[in-house]
Amino acid sequence: MYIVVEGEDPGFNIFVNGRHLARYESAIEELALSLGVRPLLEFFSADENSMLLLIEEGAGNPELLPRLPPPQWYAAGEGLRTVTALISALQEDLHQLGSEGPAVLEELREYETVLNKTAEHNLRWHLAVSWQ
């Protein structure tokens, strides 16, 4: 799972490593719901570029491209509410996701950094998924 920021070049590095977050998505979703915040996957949206990448990876149907809805964009603050709540919960009990808790926490901190920069630049964002 990775962050896409609206526009061609936001002017800052948006790279995040979301592999552990993707691997533990269902446990993270349960945690988010228990904390009363939106699960990360609720910020998912696919734009044409993301879908083209999925098709290149063999995970999408090219016939669906013309019928894609427009991408959904979210305010950075919405994502920050979720990410900061998850960070706080994991800091209180780092091993609630087993031995991968520290790696998940590190990825959430990467998300927090990018979403803070996104907010500073008054840009919007969404999550995308790669199946590589």
DACORLIN-V325638 format. One record per residue. N is the residue number from 0. RES is the residue in three letters. PSI is psi in whole degrees, 0 to 359 (NA if undefined). BURIAL is I if it has 16 or more other ideal C-beta (glycine too) atoms within 10 Angstrom, else O. D_FIRST is the distance of its C-alpha to the first C-alpha in Angstrom with 1 decimal. Layout:
N,RES,PSI,BURIAL,D_FIRST  N,RES,PSI,BURIAL,D_FIRST
//
This chain:
0,MET,131,I,0.0  1,TYR,163,I,3.8  2,ILE,135,I,7.1  3,VAL,128,I,9.8  4,VAL,138,I,13.3  5,GLU,138,O,16.2  6,GLY,170,O,18.7  7,GLU,311,O,19.2  8,ASP,109,O,19.2  9,PRO,348,I,18.7  10,GLY,9,O,20.8  11,PHE,162,O,18.5  12,ASN,124,O,15.8  13,ILE,9,I,12.3  14,PHE,131,O,10.6  15,VAL,147,I,8.3  16,ASN,104,O,7.5  17,GLY,22,I,4.7  18,ARG,316,O,6.5  19,HIS,322,I,8.8  20,LEU,320,I,7.0  21,ALA,318,I,5.8  22,ARG,325,O,9.4  23,TYR,25,I,11.0  24,GLU,317,I,9.4  25,SER,320,O,13.0  26,ALA,323,O,14.8  27,ILE,323,I,12.7  28,GLU,314,O,13.4  29,GLU,318,O,17.0  30,LEU,315,I,17.3  31,ALA,315,I,16.2  32,LEU,321,O,18.7  33,SER,335,O,21.3  34,LEU,353,O,20.9  35,GLY,26,O,21.4  36,VAL,163,I,18.3  37,ARG,135,I,15.7  38,PRO,150,I,12.8  39,LEU,320,I,9.4  40,LEU,344,I,8.9  41,GLU,349,I,12.1  42,PHE,9,I,10.6  43,PHE,140,O,8.9  44,SER,147,I,11.1  45,ALA,126,I,11.7  46,ASP,178,I,14.2  47,GLU,319,O,16.4  48,ASN,317,O,14.9  49,SER,317,I,11.4  50,MET,323,I,13.6  51,LEU,320,O,15.8  52,LEU,318,I,13.3  53,LEU,319,I,12.5  54,ILE,318,O,16.2  55,GLU,327,O,16.8  56,GLU,358,O,14.7  57,GLY,18,O,16.9  58,ALA,10,O,14.5  59,GLY,168,I,15.9  60,ASN,113,O,19.4  61,PRO,337,O,21.0  62,GLU,343,O,23.5  63,LEU,342,O,21.0  64,LEU,313,O,20.4  65,PRO,344,O,23.6  66,ARG,10,O,22.9  67,LEU,135,O,19.5  68,PRO,160,O,19.8  69,PRO,150,O,19.3  70,PRO,148,I,15.9  71,GLN,137,O,15.8  72,TRP,146,O,15.6  73,TYR,148,I,15.7  74,ALA,141,O,17.7  75,ALA,325,I,16.2  76,GLY,326,O,18.5  77,GLU,315,I,17.0  78,GLY,323,I,13.6  79,LEU,324,I,15.7  80,ARG,314,I,17.7  81,THR,310,I,15.0  82,VAL,316,I,13.6  83,THR,325,I,17.2  84,ALA,318,I,18.3  85,LEU,318,I,15.8  86,ILE,312,I,16.8  87,SER,316,O,20.4  88,ALA,319,I,20.2  89,LEU,328,I,18.8  90,GLN,327,O,21.4  91,GLU,324,O,24.0  92,ASP,82,O,23.1  93,LEU,333,O,20.9  94,HIS,18,O,21.4  95,GLN,345,O,20.6  96,LEU,24,I,17.5  97,GLY,207,O,19.9  98,SER,346,O,19.9  99,GLU,358,O,16.2  100,GLY,312,I,16.7  101,PRO,321,O,17.3  102,ALA,320,I,14.1  103,VAL,317,I,12.0  104,LEU,318,I,14.4  105,GLU,317,O,14.0  106,GLU,320,I,10.2  107,LEU,324,I,11.2  108,ARG,324,O,14.0  109,GLU,316,I,12.0  110,TYR,316,I,10.3  111,GLU,316,I,13.9  112,THR,311,O,15.4  113,VAL,318,I,13.4  114,LEU,325,I,14.1  115,ASN,317,O,17.7  116,LYS,322,I,18.2  117,THR,317,I,16.9  118,ALA,317,I,19.5  119,GLU,328,O,22.1  120,HIS,7,O,21.9  121,ASN,45,O,22.0  122,LEU,166,I,19.0  123,ARG,168,I,16.6  124,TRP,169,I,12.8  125,HIS,167,I,10.1  126,LEU,147,I,6.4  127,ALA,166,I,5.7  128,VAL,138,I,4.5  129,SER,138,O,6.5  130,TRP,29,O,8.9  131,GLN,NA,O,10.6
//
